[in-house]
Amino acid sequence: MKNGPAPRTASPGVSLFAARNEYEPFLLVLKPNQRLDRVRVDCGPLAGPDGVVIDPSRISVCHVGSVNVTVPTDEAGAAGEWPDPLPPYEGPFTAWPGENQPLWITVFVPADAPAGDYAGRIFLSAGAWKFEVPVSLKVWGFTLPRESHVRSSFGTSTGFMRLYHNLETKEELEQVADLYYRNLRDHRVAPRDPMELYPMKVSVKGVGWRGGEFTGELPHSGKRAVKAADDSISADVEVIYENRIPVTPGTPYRMTWWARTAAAGQKYTALIQGYNAEGVWEPAWNRLSLADGSLKWKSDSIEVAGFAPETRSVSVHFFPVFRDGRGSATGTAFFDDVSFGPAAGGGNLLSGGDMEMDPAGMSVEVDWTEFDRGARRYLDELGFNAFDLRLEGLGAGSFYSREKGIFAGFRQGTPAYDSLMSRYLGQVEKHLEENRWLGKEYIYWFDEPDPKDYPFVREGMLNIRKAAPRLTRFITEHRPGPDIMDVSEVSCTIFHRVDPKIVAELGAKGREFWSYLCTGPKAPWVTLFIDHPAVNLRLWPWMSYRFGLKGILVWEAMYWTSHNVYPEGRPQNPWTDPMSYTSGYGTPYGEIRYWGNGDGRFIYPPNRNVGVDKAKYLGGPVNSVRWEILREGLEDYEYLWLLERAVRDAPDGEKPLAAGACELLDVPAAMFVSGQEYTKDPRVILEHRRKIALALEALAKAR
């Protein structure tokens, strides 16, 4: 805090303990008696054994910024200035009299640094004033693994990156996103969907139409019609014939079709678009019919006396409503028995106009070019251990609403859907296996089901299992129970409802369990909020280890604005407003509801004046105190993981030593008893971590 008191006990300097390949931060607070201008911070090298040094480039310095909390998250929070953002130190600054000027300094110990004692200094200066802070570092004789043994999923919306960094091109977005993902890697956290900008491209050949749903709901003839449902007030929904139809200029053509609408007298649109020899659409060549719909099937047509001389092909489109270019109209219409051909006769040039296509004659093709480019970067090079596998055609939903899946126009529950999805998911499973990515994926398609949703979730999960039995199914649960846990390989439970007994029972049967934090739980539980003790996030991985949890999830790491509260063009500034406002779930536009300070927000945009500052920001994110503390906990988890394996691999002659070390895996009650009874004193954690480090060194020497 800006005006917090100085520590009661003095220390000659800073003492750090760290493993190789570990980040170790400390706080240096400057509180001058008089104003200091042009304060500089310089880090000297850390000199270690045999002349080895840790270079100053491995030491980062950040300011500790604060945000003004006006609405406390809960009774444990408080209004006022709370430390959170950590903007990098970029040059001299002013320190004001009587005011704390905290600096967050982090040392990274290289993976090849020799074990032993290191020493160096931090140099502070402002004109004639100079001060040196001694720093000692003990590097343990073991190395934290490059890979994280806590799986994770943190949302990183590239839409927010584009908006807050003022980006214009795909290349700029890829560059910035890569910096964000590297930041997550350095914090031992995986982005939910690192391939968001690199999707697989799925095409189904032989369908004939796209954009609608083939339905047996009262077709004009045969078994199916195509349904176009437009419930958006900002986009046009259309059904498109997927093939361009060659035409001869000057020849009269006629298109006929049958249609019915969900509302009597509803306007709908039929459109023929013309293209030149290069395949370029020429808007002036359009032929359009705005027709009056009917509750019963009704025939209509477009007569074309002759297309423009340059026209070489046409496309056919149907819109269920009046097409105004803004997408404001809504409604549903059905189309069937579409025909296009020369007016004088000559047959239907449009195949599949009766909507009776046989799925057996269709093929599913997946273009992996972009996906593989992203996966090789983020799964192979950066080493993320988990990613949300985004699949077309799956259903979606939450406790609030849900919708069945649709693939190539065929709705979940139909034989055509099952056949096509099986071919699609089979290819996905095979491709992931061939590239050694199988097992890192999780399919997160439904969020927090209530018991009323269980039959729907079960159906969707079983569809995945039937089509691709080795793909990993995933579900978040705020009402955990065995009624639904049996249809997913990974169950991610809201933290305060984790039942260690269920975790142990189902974990022994091969189930994997994670936990998540969000707007809940609130105090006294471990939480993620700005106006709660930061030690919460260090304890979350410790508790995960104790409870047998293999992963952690937060729905978003950069939820910087709520479109419910802040209108388009005036996004929220997370540097000045720390509250996360509710979006979705039926919240009326403009109504103020609170999720909590910092919920879904662990990193900050470098643009501190969003909406006003239009400069292009091509750098990465700004860290936060909570983000750094979470990394400390994830590194602690690696200590536990290393000790567990060292005990397991101890030679027979060292079993007594191993038995003593094994006791350290049982986290003491002084640290925590449960998720709502835990220490707020980080020294308790540091002391137990030190004991684990000593045990690891002792076991290593005994080999």
Summary of the structure (lengths in Angstrom):
residues: 703
radius of gyration: 30.5
end to end distance: 47.5
largest distance: 99.2
contacts: 2269
relative contact order: 0.12
helix: 25%
strand: 31%
